[in-house]
Amino acid sequence: MSTPLTATPPQRARKPDWIRVKAPGGSAFAETRQLMRRLNLATVCEEAACPNIGECWTKKHATVMILGDTCTRACAFCNVKTGMPKAVDLKEPQHVADAAAELGLEHIVVTSVDRDDLPDGGASQFVRVIEALRRTTPTTTIEILTPDFRNKADAAVESIVAARPDVYNHNLETVPRLYPTIRPGARYYASLRLLEQVKRLDPSIFTKSGMMMGLGEARLEVHQVMDDMRSAGIDFLTLGQYLQPTPRHAKVEEFVTPQTFGAYAAIARAKGFLLVASSPLTRSSYHAGDDFAKLRAAREAQLAKARAI
């Protein structure tokens, strides 16, 4: 009797030396994790398997993921679980503020899962989080990283902008050609319009967006996305290496070299972004506090130059 054939599971590409990181650990890391568990908070650091979690949590920096840990989308690059989310936790906004206070955060990044099941896409929870932070830790600057609020973006963005976060981030993630396979539930130009709307409603709010490299994008396609971002008035661009979280996810087509990331950064700066973070380990919230200080300084320098003309 012949032995039945079994499918060989797909293998993930071996990571080059320049994106290997130390395993997380240490007392500060454990304290950050215990705080998140005690306050019943999810973090994108854990759910998205961020490679920088060891460094960030050791420094007691964590990116909170509100609206639960279950997403209504199933993007090909993302490790957050998909399914029917639980009811919105009305205590969550104050828990986020309490975490910011206990960690002593000067700058906090708050993101969320997609919540297509909610009438406002979860925008009101972002507003409540911003309000709770302003009450509890009024000196903490606030950066939000929102989903695209599909089919409800106008009202959602208006309500969040009215709450006045310091930075509004929404990631385009990849080039338009790859959206059907990498980000099938989203639309490139809808995401671009969302960021454009933020600037139109309140030009003082910094806007930020990012892309993952190594999914099969061409160099000129990346340049075109940069041009589209600048046309939408985006201030801050982040570029980082895509890492395949599991064999079921989209595979890494290329490990982009640090030199290429440097070249992209130079081009982006020439196109007029106030700030660019471009390296294999760059992520939306990586070094976000330090970057916010640089962003604010860059705007002040730009305004001073304009006044001098």
N, C-alpha and C positions, 0 to 999 in steps of 0.2 A: 504494500500500500504506500502510495506516495505521500510525502509530508506536505501539508497545505502551506502555500506561500503566505507570508505575512508582510504587510507594508512596512517599509523602513521609515521611521519618523524623520521628517525633515530636520536637517542640522542647522544650527545658527552659525553664522560666520564668526571666526575667531577674531577677538578684538585686538587691535594693534596696541603696542605699549603705551602710546600717548593718551589712551583713554581708560587705562586701568586705574582703579582707585582702591584705597585701603578699605577693608571690611569695617562697618560701623561698630562702635563699642565705647566703653568708658562710662564713668558715673554721670557726666553731664548729658550724654546721649540717653541714658536710662531715665534720668529725671525728666527730660523733655517728653519721652514716650509715656511715662507715668502720668504726667500732667494732661496729655491729650486723652488718655483713657479715662482719667478721673472726670474730665469735663465732657466726656462723650463726644469728642470731636474727631472727625476724619481729617487726614492730611493727604495732599497730593504727593507729598514726599514718599509716603508708603504705598498708596494706591496705584501710583504711576511708576513705581519702582525706580525712583530717581537715583542716578549714580552718585549724587552729591549729598545724600542724606547723612552720611557719617560726618562730613565736615560741618554741614549746616546745623544739625541737631547738637553736635558737640559745642557749638557756639550759641546754642539755645535760640536758633532761628528755625521757624517752621512755617510752611505755607498751608493755611487752613483751607479745607475743602468743605464748603457748606452745602446744605440741601441733601445731606446723606452721602452714602458711598456707592450708590447704584445709579447708573446712567441709562437714559432712554435711547441712546444711540449705540452704535457698534462700529466705531472707526477702526480701520485696519491697523493703526499704529498704537492704539491706546490700551493700557493694561487695566484700566478701571472696569469693574464688572458691569455687565449689562443686564437689565431686567426691569421689573416694575418696582419703582422706589417706594419707600415708606412715606407716611404723612410728614409734612414739614414740622420740624421741631421748633416751637415758638420760643423755647429757652436757648436755642442755639446762638442767637445774636449776643446775648449777655455772656454766654460761655466763651465766645470768641474774644470779647472785650476783657473778660477775666484772665484768659490765657495771655493776652497781650500785656496786661498789667503784671502778672506773675513772672513772665519772661523778661520784663523790662524792655519791651520792644520800642525802638525809636521809629521803626518803619515796619509795617505789616503788609503781607500780600494775602489776599483772600480770593479764592477761586471757587468754582462749583462744578458739579456734574451738569449735563444737559437735563432739563426737566420739561420735556415737551408735553408732559401730562398736566402741567399747571397752566391756568388761564393766562398768566403773565410770564410764564417761563421761569419763574423764580426771582424776578426782578425785585419784588417787594421785600424778599428776604435779604438781598444785597443792601437795600435801603435801611432796613432795620439793623443790620450789622454795622453799617457806617454810623448810624445814629448812636448805637450802643458804644462804639469806640470813641466817638466824640465826647460822650458823657463821662466815660470811665477813664480813658487815657487821652485827654485832649491834646497832648503834645505829640502823640504818635501820628506820623503821616501814613496815609492809607492808599494802597494800590490794589485795585481790583482787576481780576482776570475773568471776564465773563464769557459765557457761550454766545451763540449768535442770535438767540431768542427768535428762532425761525417762525415766520408769519406773524410775529408780534413785536418786532424790533423797535418800531418808532415809539410806541408808548413805554416800552420797557426802558429804552435808553433815556428818554425824557425824564422818567422818574429817578433813575440812578444819577444822572447828571445834576439834577436839582439837589441831590444829597451831597454833592460836591466832594467826591474822592479826589485825591491829589494826582493819581495816575489812573487812567483807564486803559487797560490792556485787553486786546482780543487778538488771538493768533490766527494768521492766515494759514499757517502750517506748511503749505507746499505750493507748487506752481499750479495754475489752472488746469493744465492737461492731466494732472494726476488726481484731481478731485474725485472723479467717478470711482476710482479704486481705493484711494487712501482716506478720503473724507466724504463718503457717498451721501450722508445725510445733510451736507452743507452745500452752500453755493458761494463760489469765490467772490463774485461781485456784490452779493448781499453782505458778506463780511466786510468788504472794503467800504461799502456805503455806511455800515454801522459806525465805523471809526470816523468817517467823514462827518457823520451826524453829530458825534460828540464834539468835534472841533467847531462845528457850526453853532451848536447850542451854547458852548462855553469855551472860547479859545484859550482860557487860562489853565484848563485841565491838560496835563501832559497826556499824549496818546502814545501807545506802544504796541508793537506787534512783532511776531517772530516766525521763523521758518525752521524746519528740520531739514538738514542736508543728508544726502546719501540714499534718497528714495528713487533715484533715477532721473532727477531734474538735470537739465542742461544749463550751462553757464549763462547763456543769453536769456534763458527763461528766468533765472534768478535776477538778472539785471532788470528785466521788464517788471517783475514784482516790486523791486525797489522803486522804480519809476512810478508805478501805480500807488505805492504807499506814500511817496512824496506828494503826488497829486492830491491825495486825501489828507495831507497835512500831518502825517504821522511823525512824531518827534524822535522816537527811540526804536531802533531795530535790534533784535537779537537773532543770532544764527548759531545753531548747535547741531551736533551729530545725532541723527536718528539711531537708536539702539533697539533692536528687536527684543521685546519683552519675553515672548514665548515663541516656540516654533509655529504656532497657529497664526501669528501676526505677520504683517508685511515684512518681507525679508530686506536686509540691508543690501542695496545694490553697490554701494561704494563707501569705504571709510575715507572721508575727505581729510586731507592732510592739514596740519596746523598752518602750513605755508599758504594753502589755498584759502583757508579761513581768513588769514591775514590779508590776502589780496582782495577778498570780498569786502572786508572792513574798509580798506582804503577806497574802494569804489563807492561804497555806501556813504562814507564821509564826504567824498567829492560831490555826491548827489544832494547833500544838504541836510542829512539827519543831524539833529543836535547831539545824539549819542549813539554809538554802535558797540555792541558786545558780540564778538564773533570768535568762537573757539570750539573745539570738539565737545567740551563739557559745559558750554553755556546752556543755561535753561532760563525760562521766563523769570523765575524768582531768584536765581542764583546771584548772590551779592546785590540784591535789589536795593537794600538800604544805602550802600556805598554808591550805587549807580544813581539813586535818586538825588543824592547830594551833588554828583557830577552834572546831572541833568539840569538841576536848578541853577548851578553856577554857569553852565553853558548858555542858558536862556538869558541870564543877567548880563553876560558878556556880549551876547548878540544885541540886546536892547541898548547897552552902553555904546556899542559901535554904531547902531542906527542913529542914536541921539547926536553922536559926534559928527555925523555927515552933514 
